Structure formats: structure tokens, C-alpha cells
């Protein structure tokens, strides 16, 4: 009898060691407590599922912070209706996931954390890993309406600040977010359906700028955000409507001894960093030689100097101070082929490119295909003047030794404090 009892106990213990089939266990986080609202969980061949209430007039930031090799995918739905609220993969730092849920009137949500590998795992292949689920709740602030020429100030401490703007299809909007007091700002623009259509981080130093042409009319949302764990004050600006016709578009014509002016748009273009389209219109302006200039070069006056100077200072918050970059090349069936360029050779960031075109005197077709390209270094934008003068002028050589000496002196001065 004693042996049978022992055998029964052993069988019961062995049964406990056998893994049960993977099932999604739902944890009601409203019934659990945590000082920092961080909960541990794991994905084990099935998603980890939680439910929680987002209080009325609040915003809940949901972060999935993976440990180990887990690449988490986050999905949030309305617990009552099953309606999808949001999905995210890699929206946090690194491979981590992040979503923001508005609780204007209070709502109960279902949080599902899964592995990115779940979609690709074959039958019998295991996947998963552990993670921390972090819930941060802050007061809900209704988006503030802004328009062209607006200037708003505020502070970001982990949560985003929202603004709305009425967009008209075909109109251009330029938005800048300038940080201070330790804030590294990020900027996002969402269309009337709530989808992100433009995003930028660090287009102007650490500051952010979006240049976007509205694809449809309606209410767009501007989200002012912080990169990583940075926090601080910010200024949000919406630029005044720009004058139609700027920037300069299409191939222009220039002659020797002639000065022309134009406008270069930001090379960041729509989305200020990413866009579905191709090259940004107006990010550079190409010039071809006039018939008189070609005749002069063929007549022996091929030694010339190209000058590209910045015009009146633009708005630095929108990258509007042009750092001129001039290129000389040829228009080919495959596009522009650059053969020479200059940046800062004219002093004070202006460009100067001396070049002898005498070798092309017997090639009128190449002179006709020659192009001079005016652009902005580093995506800068603004007005410029372009001219071609006879003769070969010398470039201004940058004094690297003087800069190094100045930097060393500054370092010594800082150490003395």
C-alpha cells in the first residue's frame, strides 16, 4: 500500500512537469498593483494578453520592453467591441514597441504582445521571450488648432503634444519643432484618417522640420514628440504660406557675364526625411549655357569661373539659410552626371568653381548638354545668385589649422572654469 502511494505521488509530480498546450492566459491588470506600473510577461509560442482600463480624460503610453532575443509586436483593441485601436512593431527604442491610447471618456482595452517571429514560425518551431509591459498614464489634453504662421510653446516630459491644422489638397505646409532644455524633438504629421504621412528627426541639427504637400483636404494632426527619454521645452512653428512660384523650377539659361537669382527648396521635401515619391522638386536648379556663351567658348573664351552665393538670409528654423553647393556636369539619358563641384570656395559658405571649358570648344553637342547645378549643402534651402565670369579665379582655402587652434583654445578656457 505504501509503495502504491509513492508511485501515485511520482506520477502526479511527473504530470506537473509535462508542458501544457500553449494558451493565451488573460491577466486583468486592474486587479494587480505596481508602484511603477510595470508588469512582467512572456511570449511562449502564443501571445501574452492583458486587459486594462484607460481612465477618462487621460492618455496611456504602452511600452513593451523586451529582454533577451524577443522582437515584440504590440496590438491594442477595444475590449468590448474588438475594434483595432493600434498596432506597432519597433515604435519604441530599438526593437521595442510603443502605442498611445486616448481615453477621452474612459475605455477598457485588450493588450496583445506577440513575437515578430510568430508570423514566420513553422509547425513545431518555438518562439518567444520575456518582456516588461510599462503603462504610463498622463492627463489628456485636447489638440490645439493651429494655422499658417502659428507659434506655440510647451514642454514634453515623455508624452506627445498634439495640434490640428486644416489641410487643403495641393497646399504646402512647413512645420518646425525647436527643442531646448535638453529636449531632442521629433515631429510627426498624421492625415485625417490618423495614419502617419510624414515624420522627421534631426533635419536641422537636433531640431525637426516637415515639408509636406497635402494629398487630401481635412483635419491633420501634428504630433510634437521627444526622442528617447529626452525632455524639455519646445517651440512649434507653422510657416506662413509661401509665395506661389517658389522654388525655381525647370532648366534655366545663363550666359557669361550674367547674374541670375533663384530659390532652392529643402532637399528633405515632403515628409522631411522620407516620402513615397521620388526626387524632391526644387531641391536643386539646373542651368544650361546660352547660345552666346557656347559661341564665346568655341571662340576661345573657355576659361570661366562659376559663382554661387547665398541670397538674403532665410528662416533658420526651416533650414532657410542656404549653404550654396555648385556642381558642373552633363545631362545624359541616365540623368545628371557630375564632373566637378565646390562648397565654400567663395568664402562665407559661398561656392566658387573655376573651370577651363576650352577642351570642349570643338564639341558643341557637349556644351549644349553641359549643366550648372545650384543646390544647398546638407539639404539647406533659400535664395541665391548665380553668375559666370570670364577668367579663372582662385578659391578661398579653408584654414583648418586656425580652426584647430581656436578649438584648442576654447577647450583650455572651458577647463579653467
C-alpha positions as CSV (number, residue, x, y, z in Angstrom):
1,X,0.0,0.0,0.0
2,X,2.9,2.3,0.9
3,X,4.5,1.6,-2.5
4,X,1.3,2.4,-4.4
5,X,1.0,5.8,-2.6
6,X,4.6,6.6,-3.6
7,X,4.0,5.6,-7.2
8,X,0.9,7.8,-7.3
9,X,2.8,10.7,-5.9
10,X,5.6,10.2,-8.5
11,X,3.1,10.1,-11.3
12,X,1.4,13.3,-10.1
13,X,4.8,15.0,-10.0
14,X,5.7,13.8,-13.5
15,X,2.4,15.1,-14.8
16,X,3.1,18.6,-13.4
17,X,6.4,18.6,-15.4
18,X,4.6,17.9,-18.7
19,X,4.1,21.2,-20.6
20,X,0.5,22.1,-21.2
21,X,-0.6,23.2,-24.6
22,X,0.2,26.9,-25.3
23,X,-2.8,29.0,-24.5
24,X,-3.3,32.8,-24.2
25,X,-3.9,33.5,-20.5
26,X,-5.6,36.8,-19.9
27,X,-4.4,38.9,-16.9
28,X,-6.7,41.6,-15.6
29,X,-4.2,44.4,-14.7
30,X,-6.9,46.4,-12.9
31,X,-6.7,43.7,-10.2
32,X,-3.0,43.9,-9.8
33,X,-0.9,46.7,-8.2
34,X,2.5,48.1,-9.0
35,X,4.1,51.3,-7.8
36,X,5.7,52.0,-11.2
37,X,3.0,50.3,-13.4
38,X,5.5,47.8,-14.9
39,X,4.3,44.3,-15.3
40,X,6.4,41.2,-16.3
41,X,5.2,38.9,-19.0
42,X,6.4,36.4,-21.6
43,X,5.6,35.1,-25.0
44,X,5.7,31.3,-25.1
45,X,4.5,30.1,-28.5
46,X,1.4,32.2,-28.0
47,X,0.7,35.9,-27.4
48,X,0.6,37.3,-23.9
49,X,-2.8,39.0,-23.4
50,X,-3.7,41.7,-20.8
51,X,-6.7,43.9,-20.2
52,X,-6.6,47.3,-18.6
53,X,-8.8,50.4,-18.2
54,X,-7.6,53.7,-19.7
55,X,-9.1,56.3,-17.4
56,X,-11.3,59.1,-18.7
57,X,-9.5,62.3,-19.8
58,X,-6.2,60.5,-19.9
59,X,-3.6,59.2,-22.3
60,X,-1.9,55.8,-21.7
61,X,1.5,55.2,-23.3
62,X,2.0,51.4,-23.6
63,X,5.6,50.2,-23.9
64,X,6.8,46.7,-24.5
65,X,10.4,46.5,-23.3
66,X,11.9,43.2,-24.4
67,X,14.6,41.2,-22.7
68,X,16.7,38.6,-24.5
69,X,16.1,37.9,-28.2
70,X,12.4,38.8,-28.2
71,X,11.3,41.2,-31.0
72,X,7.9,42.3,-29.7
73,X,4.8,43.2,-31.7
74,X,2.1,45.1,-29.9
75,X,-1.6,45.1,-30.7
76,X,-4.3,47.0,-28.8
77,X,-8.1,46.5,-29.3
78,X,-11.2,47.7,-27.7
79,X,-12.0,45.0,-25.1
80,X,-15.8,45.4,-25.6
81,X,-16.1,45.7,-29.4
82,X,-12.9,44.1,-30.6
83,X,-12.2,47.2,-32.7
84,X,-8.5,47.6,-33.5
85,X,-7.0,50.7,-31.8
86,X,-3.4,50.3,-32.9
87,X,-0.6,48.0,-33.9
88,X,3.1,48.6,-33.5
89,X,6.5,47.0,-34.2
90,X,9.7,48.9,-33.3
91,X,7.9,52.1,-32.5
92,X,9.9,52.3,-29.2
93,X,13.6,52.3,-28.7
94,X,15.4,49.7,-30.7
95,X,13.1,46.7,-31.4
96,X,10.7,47.6,-28.6
97,X,7.1,48.5,-29.3
98,X,5.0,51.6,-28.2
99,X,1.5,52.8,-28.6
100,X,-0.5,55.7,-27.3
101,X,-4.2,55.2,-26.4
102,X,-6.6,58.0,-25.8
103,X,-9.1,57.6,-23.0
104,X,-11.3,60.7,-23.6
105,X,-14.3,59.1,-22.0
106,X,-12.6,56.1,-20.4
107,X,-12.3,52.7,-22.1
108,X,-11.2,49.2,-21.4
109,X,-8.6,47.8,-23.8
110,X,-7.1,44.5,-24.6
111,X,-3.3,44.4,-25.0
112,X,-1.7,41.6,-27.0
113,X,2.0,41.1,-27.1
114,X,3.5,38.7,-29.5
115,X,6.8,37.9,-31.2
116,X,7.6,39.2,-34.7
117,X,8.8,35.6,-35.4
118,X,5.3,34.2,-34.8
119,X,4.3,35.0,-38.3
120,X,7.2,33.1,-39.8
121,X,7.4,30.2,-37.3
122,X,6.8,26.8,-38.9
123,X,4.8,24.0,-37.3
124,X,6.7,22.7,-34.2
125,X,9.1,25.7,-34.2
126,X,9.1,27.5,-30.9
127,X,9.3,31.3,-30.4
128,X,9.0,33.8,-27.6
129,X,10.8,35.6,-24.8
130,X,10.2,37.7,-21.8
131,X,9.4,41.4,-21.6
132,X,8.3,44.2,-19.3
133,X,4.9,45.9,-20.0
134,X,5.1,49.5,-19.0
135,X,2.0,51.7,-18.6
136,X,2.4,55.4,-18.2
137,X,-0.8,57.5,-17.8
138,X,-1.0,61.3,-18.2
139,X,-3.7,63.8,-18.4
140,X,-5.4,64.1,-21.8
141,X,-5.1,67.5,-23.4
142,X,-7.3,68.1,-26.4
143,X,-5.3,69.0,-29.5
144,X,-5.0,72.7,-30.1
145,X,-5.9,74.1,-33.5
146,X,-3.1,76.0,-35.4
147,X,-2.9,77.6,-38.8
148,X,-0.2,79.1,-41.1
149,X,2.0,81.5,-39.2
150,X,1.3,79.9,-35.8
151,X,3.9,79.8,-33.0
152,X,3.2,77.5,-30.0
153,X,5.3,76.7,-26.9
154,X,5.2,73.9,-24.4
155,X,7.1,71.2,-22.6
156,X,7.4,67.5,-23.3
157,X,8.0,65.0,-20.5
158,X,7.6,61.6,-22.1
159,X,4.1,62.2,-23.7
160,X,3.4,63.9,-27.0
161,X,1.7,67.2,-27.6
162,X,-0.9,67.3,-30.3
163,X,-2.1,70.1,-32.6
164,X,-4.5,70.1,-35.5
165,X,-4.4,72.0,-38.8
166,X,-6.8,72.2,-41.6
167,X,-5.2,71.0,-44.8
168,X,-6.3,71.8,-48.4
169,X,-5.3,69.3,-51.1
170,X,-2.4,70.6,-53.1
171,X,-1.3,73.2,-50.5
172,X,2.2,73.1,-49.0
173,X,2.8,73.2,-45.2
174,X,6.1,73.6,-43.4
175,X,6.3,72.8,-39.7
176,X,9.3,73.2,-37.4
177,X,9.8,71.9,-33.9
178,X,12.7,73.5,-31.9
179,X,13.8,72.0,-28.7
180,X,15.6,73.4,-25.6
181,X,16.4,72.5,-22.0
182,X,17.6,69.0,-23.1
183,X,14.8,68.1,-25.5
184,X,15.7,66.3,-28.7
185,X,12.4,66.9,-30.6
186,X,10.7,64.6,-33.2
187,X,7.9,65.7,-35.4
188,X,5.1,63.7,-37.0
189,X,2.1,64.6,-39.3
190,X,-1.0,62.4,-39.4
191,X,-3.7,62.6,-42.1
192,X,-7.4,62.9,-41.4
193,X,-7.6,59.1,-41.1
194,X,-4.9,59.0,-38.4
195,X,-2.2,57.5,-40.5
196,X,1.3,58.9,-40.3
197,X,2.2,60.7,-43.6
198,X,5.4,62.5,-42.6
199,X,8.0,62.1,-39.9
200,X,11.3,63.8,-39.1
201,X,14.0,63.8,-36.5
202,X,17.2,65.9,-36.7
203,X,16.7,67.6,-40.1
204,X,18.1,70.9,-38.7
205,X,20.6,70.0,-36.1
206,X,18.7,68.2,-33.4
207,X,15.6,70.1,-34.3
208,X,12.9,68.7,-36.7
209,X,11.2,70.0,-39.8
210,X,8.5,68.7,-42.1
211,X,7.7,70.0,-45.5
212,X,4.6,68.3,-46.9
213,X,2.0,68.9,-49.7
214,X,-1.5,67.9,-48.5
215,X,-2.8,65.0,-50.6
216,X,-6.4,65.4,-49.4
217,X,-8.4,68.1,-47.6
218,X,-9.3,67.6,-44.0
219,X,-8.1,67.9,-40.4
220,X,-4.4,66.8,-40.0
221,X,-2.7,66.2,-36.6
222,X,0.7,67.5,-35.7
223,X,2.4,65.4,-33.0
224,X,5.3,67.0,-31.1
225,X,7.4,64.2,-29.5
226,X,10.7,63.6,-27.7
227,X,13.4,61.3,-28.9
228,X,14.1,58.5,-26.4
229,X,14.0,59.6,-22.8
230,X,14.8,63.3,-23.5
231,X,12.5,66.0,-22.1
232,X,12.4,69.8,-22.2
233,X,10.8,72.8,-23.7
234,X,9.8,73.3,-27.3
235,X,8.6,75.9,-29.9
236,X,6.3,74.6,-32.6
237,X,6.1,76.8,-35.7
238,X,4.0,76.6,-38.8
239,X,5.5,78.7,-41.5
240,X,3.5,81.4,-43.3
241,X,2.1,80.3,-46.7
242,X,4.9,80.6,-49.3
243,X,4.7,82.7,-52.4
244,X,3.4,80.7,-55.4
245,X,6.1,80.1,-58.0
246,X,9.0,79.5,-55.5
247,X,11.1,77.5,-55.6
248,X,12.7,77.9,-59.1
249,X,11.6,75.0,-61.3
250,X,12.8,73.6,-64.6
251,X,16.1,74.1,-66.5
252,X,17.1,77.8,-66.7
253,X,19.5,79.6,-69.1
254,X,22.6,81.6,-68.1
255,X,25.3,83.4,-70.1
256,X,28.9,84.5,-69.4
257,X,28.9,87.8,-67.6
258,X,25.3,87.4,-66.5
259,X,23.9,87.1,-62.9
260,X,20.7,85.3,-62.2
261,X,18.8,84.6,-59.0
262,X,16.6,81.8,-57.8
263,X,15.3,79.8,-54.8
264,X,16.3,76.3,-53.7
265,X,13.8,74.2,-51.7
266,X,14.8,72.0,-48.8
267,X,16.1,68.6,-50.1
268,X,14.1,66.9,-47.3
269,X,11.0,67.5,-49.3
270,X,7.6,66.2,-48.4
271,X,7.9,64.3,-45.2
272,X,11.2,65.9,-44.5
273,X,13.2,62.7,-44.4
274,X,11.0,60.1,-46.1
275,X,8.4,60.1,-48.8
276,X,6.7,57.8,-51.3
277,X,7.6,59.9,-54.3
278,X,11.0,60.3,-56.0
279,X,13.3,63.3,-56.1
280,X,12.1,66.5,-54.4
281,X,11.0,69.2,-56.8
282,X,13.1,72.4,-56.4
283,X,15.8,70.9,-54.2
284,X,18.2,72.0,-57.0
285,X,18.1,74.2,-60.1
286,X,19.9,73.3,-63.3
287,X,21.2,75.9,-65.8
288,X,22.3,75.4,-69.4
289,X,24.6,77.7,-71.3
290,X,23.1,80.3,-73.6
291,X,23.8,80.3,-77.3
292,X,26.0,83.3,-76.8
293,X,28.0,81.6,-74.1
294,X,28.5,78.5,-76.2
295,X,29.7,80.7,-79.1
296,X,32.2,82.5,-76.8
297,X,33.7,79.2,-75.5
298,X,34.0,77.9,-79.1
299,X,35.7,81.2,-80.0
300,X,38.5,80.7,-77.4
301,X,37.0,82.1,-74.2
302,X,36.6,78.8,-72.3
303,X,38.3,79.8,-69.0
304,X,35.5,80.8,-66.7
305,X,34.5,80.9,-63.0
306,X,31.1,80.0,-61.6
307,X,29.9,81.8,-58.5
308,X,27.0,80.6,-56.4
309,X,26.2,82.9,-53.4
310,X,23.5,82.8,-50.8
311,X,20.8,85.4,-51.1
312,X,19.2,87.2,-48.2
313,X,19.2,85.1,-45.0
314,X,16.1,82.9,-44.8
315,X,14.4,81.5,-41.7
316,X,16.9,79.2,-39.9
317,X,14.1,77.2,-38.2
318,X,13.0,76.0,-41.6
319,X,16.5,75.4,-43.0
320,X,16.1,78.7,-44.9
321,X,19.7,79.8,-44.7
322,X,21.3,78.4,-47.9
323,X,24.8,76.9,-47.7
324,X,25.4,77.0,-51.5
325,X,26.8,74.0,-53.3
326,X,27.5,74.3,-57.0
327,X,28.1,71.3,-59.4
328,X,29.1,71.2,-63.0
329,X,28.1,68.1,-65.1
330,X,26.3,66.9,-68.2
331,X,22.7,65.9,-68.9
332,X,22.7,62.3,-70.1
333,X,20.0,59.7,-70.9
334,X,20.6,58.3,-67.4
335,X,20.3,61.7,-65.7
336,X,22.8,64.3,-64.4
337,X,26.4,63.2,-64.4
338,X,28.5,65.4,-62.1
339,X,32.2,66.1,-63.0
340,X,33.1,69.0,-60.7
341,X,31.7,70.7,-57.6
342,X,32.6,73.2,-55.0
343,X,31.3,74.1,-51.5
344,X,32.7,77.2,-49.6
345,X,35.3,78.0,-52.2
346,X,34.0,81.6,-52.4
347,X,34.3,82.3,-48.7
348,X,31.5,82.8,-46.1
349,X,30.0,79.4,-47.2
350,X,29.6,80.6,-50.8
351,X,30.7,78.5,-53.7
352,X,33.3,79.3,-56.4
353,X,34.2,76.9,-59.2
354,X,37.0,77.9,-61.7
355,X,37.0,75.7,-64.8
356,X,38.5,75.7,-68.3
357,X,36.0,74.6,-70.9
358,X,38.3,75.2,-73.8
359,X,38.7,71.4,-74.3
360,X,35.0,71.3,-75.4
361,X,35.3,74.1,-78.0
362,X,35.1,71.5,-80.8
363,X,32.2,69.6,-79.2
364,X,29.1,71.8,-79.4
365,X,26.8,68.9,-78.5
366,X,28.7,68.5,-75.2
367,X,28.5,72.2,-74.5
368,X,24.7,72.0,-75.1
369,X,24.5,69.2,-72.7
370,X,26.6,70.9,-70.0
371,X,24.6,71.8,-66.9
372,X,25.4,74.0,-63.9
373,X,23.5,72.9,-60.8
374,X,22.6,75.2,-57.9
375,X,21.8,73.3,-54.7
376,X,22.1,73.6,-50.9
377,X,24.6,71.7,-48.8
378,X,23.1,69.3,-46.3
379,X,19.6,69.9,-47.5
380,X,19.7,73.7,-46.8
381,X,17.4,76.0,-48.7
382,X,16.9,79.6,-49.6
383,X,17.6,82.3,-52.2
384,X,20.8,82.5,-54.2
385,X,22.6,84.4,-57.0
386,X,24.5,82.5,-59.8
387,X,26.9,84.1,-62.2
388,X,29.6,83.1,-64.7
389,X,32.6,85.4,-65.0
390,X,35.5,85.3,-67.6
391,X,38.8,84.0,-66.3
392,X,40.0,81.5,-63.7
393,X,39.7,82.9,-60.1
394,X,41.3,81.3,-57.1
395,X,39.2,79.5,-54.4
396,X,39.4,80.6,-50.8
397,X,41.1,77.8,-49.0
398,X,39.7,76.9,-45.6
399,X,42.2,77.4,-42.7
400,X,41.9,74.1,-40.9
401,X,44.9,74.9,-38.7
402,X,43.3,78.1,-37.5
403,X,40.1,76.2,-36.7
404,X,42.0,73.6,-34.7
405,X,43.9,76.2,-32.8
406,X,40.7,78.0,-31.9
407,X,39.0,74.8,-30.8
408,X,42.1,74.0,-28.6
409,X,41.9,77.5,-27.0
410,X,38.2,77.1,-26.3
411,X,38.9,73.7,-24.6
412,X,41.6,75.2,-22.4
413,X,39.2,78.1,-21.5
414,X,36.5,75.6,-20.5
415,X,38.8,73.6,-18.3
416,X,39.8,76.8,-16.5
417,X,36.2,77.3,-15.2
